[in-house]
Amino acid sequence: MARHVIAPLLNKFIRAYPDLRIELADYSSGWDQEPNEDVDVFFKIRAPRDSSRKVRRYPGTARGLFATRNYLKVAGAPADPAELASHRCIGWDVWKLTKGKKVVVPTIQFQVTTSDPSVGLQLALDGTGITILPLWMALDPAVAKRLVPVLAIWRPTSLPLCALFSVSSRLTPKVKVFLDFIGKYLGTERDPRLHGAKAKECFTSPGLPVLPNQ
């Protein structure tokens, strides 16, 4: 989020609001951890189960399975999700794959465990194995020349994106202008993550703009 979304937009934001100073902390020690009280905006790739903060939803990230042609030539292309168990896979957590209304959770022992898609991308490009990538990353022309979809009819669950902010009765001006500003870019054709791909291919609908408690 910090590297691929916020950083590319900061110059435009600072030009529009030159009196605002920004501190960007690009690390979180836990997916479900709540931010400290002095954090104005906290981005999560998963909606919190129970939060004391208000939530604004943004378009999520569609994903797919990818590997190099050379890896698949040697290891063989899996014909169904169950065959992933015999492949070198790179990723983390549970891989939940969907095809229409059908959902499967293949049993996988990761060759390399990492939650960073940039690391997964590099390992996939090196021919290490199969990984899950955001489609905006996999469809970049430089990447698309080297990687091919695996089990294309099966899709990993998409990653929702939301911003958490203070429970005050209304947004403070600095938080509102920031969230509104990036909202003009996230999940649209102006999204800085896109490099030739279409937004509708890479991002999912955010659903309701905010949760009912806002």
N, C-alpha and C positions, 0 to 999 in steps of 0.2 A: 504494500500500500504506500509506504513512504517513498520507496525507490521508483516505482512505476507510475504512481498517480500524483501524489502530493508534490514531490520535487519538480516534475515537469510543469506544474501549474503555479508554483510559488512566484515566479517572476511576474506573471500576469496579475496575480493577486496583490503583490506588493505594489505594483504600479497603480492598481486601482485604489488601494488603501495604504498609502505610504506611511501613515502615522501608527500603524499597528506593528508591533514587534512579535516575532514568532519563535517559539521553542518547540522543536520537533523531536520527540522521543520515539525511536523506531524499534523498540524492543518490548516484549511482554513475556513475563515468566510463566504465564498460564492462560490457556484459552478462556477459562471461565472466571478469571480473576477480574474483580471490579477495579476501576481506576481510583487513584487517590483523589481526595476532595479538591485539591488544587489543580486538577487537570480539567481544562475547559471542554475538550472533545476527545473521545476515546473511540477509535474505530475497531470493530470486531467483524470477523468473517463468519461469525455465527451469532444469531440472535440470542441474547441471554435468556435463560429459563426463568430467572427471578431477579429483577434489577430494581434498585432504588432510584435509578436514573430514567430519564425519558429517552425514547428511542426514535430515531428517524431512519427509515429504510431507504436503501439505494438499490439499483439493479444488481443482481447477483452475477456470478461468473459460471458460464457453462464450461464443461471439461470433457476430455476424451482420453483414450489410451493410445500411446504412441511408442514406436521403436524405429530403428533403422532397418532398411531393407536387408543389409548384410546380416544383422542379428537374426532376423526372421528366416533368412535363407539357411542359416546354420542350425538354428534351434527349432525351426518350423513355426508357422503361424498358428496360434490357438484357434480351434474351431468353435469352442464354447467357453464360457467363463471358468468352468471347472478345470480346464487345462492350464490355467494360469498358475496352478499349484506346482507345476513342473518347470516353470520358467523363472529366470532371474528377474525379479520385480524390484522396483525402487519406489519407495513411498512411505506412508505411515498410516496409522489408524486402520479402520475397517474399510475395505473397498466394497461399496454397495453399488451394484450395477442394475440399471433398469432398461427394459425393452417393452414399451407400452405400459401395461399394468403389471407386468411380471418383474419381480425384484429378486436378485440373487446376491448372496454374499460368499464369494469364493474363499476357500481357506488358503491363505498365502503366508509364507515365511519370507520376509523381505531379505533380499541379498544386501541391500543398503537401506537403512531406515532414516528418512529425512522428511521434514515437513516443509522444506524450502523448495518451491517449484523450480527455482533457478538452478539449484543443485541437481534436481531430477532431470532437468533439461540437458545440462552438460553431460551427465552420465549416459542419458539416452543417446545423445549425439556421438558419444564415444563408443557406442555399441555395447554398453554394459548390460542392457536389458530393456524391459517394458516399464513405462511410468505413466502416471496420470498428469496431464498438463492442462492448464487453462487454455481454451481455444484461441484466445487472443495471442497467446504466446506461441502455440503450435502453428497458427496460420500466418505468422510473420513470414514473408516471402523467403528470407534467408534460412529459416528453420524448415519451412514446408518443402524445400528442395531436398532435404536430408532425412526427414522423418515421414513415416506413413502411418495412417490410422490402424489400430489393432482392434478387432471385434467392433467394427464401426457401428453395428446396429445396437450395441449395448452402450449406454451412457452412464458414466459415474454421476452421482448426485451433484447438483450444482452447489456452489458456495454462496450463501446469502451474505450481504454486506449491510452493516448498520452503523450508525454513529450514536454514542451515548453522551448525554450532556446533563447539566444540572436539573434538579427537580423544581427549580424556581418557577413561579407562576407564568413567566414568559421568558423567551429567549433574550439573553443580553445582546445588545447590538453587535458586539464583536463576534459572538458565536453565530448569530443569525446570518451576518453577511458572509461568513466563511462557509457555512453549510449551504447557503443558497448559491454561492459562487461555484463550489465544486459540483453542486447538483446540476448545473448547466452543462457539465462535461461528462460525468460518470454515466456509463451505459449508453451514451449517444455517439453519433458519428464524430464528435469532437473529442472523444475520450483519448487521452494520450497513450493508452496501451495499444491502440489500433495502429497497424502499419499496413494498410491496404485491405484488411478484412472488413466485413460489415458488422455493425453493432448488433443487428438482429441475430447474427450467427454466433456471437460470442457472449452475449449477456442475456439474463433472464429478467422478467418483469419484477419490479420490487414489491408488487402487491399494493397494499395501502401505503400512502406516504409516511404515516406515523402510526404508532400503536394507540389504542383507545385512551390510554391514560394521559395523552398530551392534549 
